[in-house]
Amino acid sequence: MNIVFLGPPGAGKGTQAVDLSRQFGIPHISTGDMLREAIKTGTELGRLARSYIDDGNLVPDQVAVDIIKERLRKEDARAGYILDGFPRTIPQAEMLEELLQEMGTALDRAIYLEASEKVIVERLSGRWICRECGKVFHIVNMPPRADGICDACGGELYQRPDDQPAAIRQRLQVYREKTADLIRWYADRGLLLRVPADIAREETYKKLQEIFSRYKVANEVS
Ligand code: ADP
């Protein structure tokens, strides 16, 4: 079950992927998380990535592709994966297709989480994240029990620098210019599925669960 999640920032790709990954036992691979981790640990990749990310721009295609290449070769990705935040441009999608061909596999589906811009901006500007375990909260939709503290691990909550209004606008602009074209690209290849994502989180999850369950059964039968 090799899945790509498409959709604008704030559609809930990461939130849904974490839960699906746990339920279906396949890794959630997020280039955004990997880049933020590199920034946190202060690697060379992190220093390079920071200047792009904080302003809401994309890191160069080759940087993202190199990260994914290494990650997909790991043992735990053999039974499948959910790619979140990759590919983000058509060149990245083409490079992914080539890479998977070399590895003798292919994508099963590209799932497009659809959400309106109004909902996205509300979600991103109210988002708080745990510095320790990465759990995501929202000041209105999913508030933590105690202000500024993670319910799950007690870690400190913070706002991503790119969740500031100017960076949100820039990310949406980049999404429209570079990433939205992927919807057509995957539709042309017969891989696209659309799932509404500006409804309640649990409703979107149910729809995703149905899709994933079908694949699980199909994989077991074949
Ligand atoms: P979101 O989907 O909420 O915008 P992500 O966590 O997926 O956030 O990504 C955060 C930032 O990391 C992006 O704005 C971009 O700078 C960088 N990034 C992540 N994935 C890629 C990618 N595939 N190609 C280029 N840049 C990326």
Residues whose N, C-alpha, C, O or C-beta is under 5 A from the ligand:
A	BS01	ADP	P9 G10 T31 G32 D33 L35 Y52 I53 G56 N57 L58 V59 A64 D84 G85 F86 P87 R88
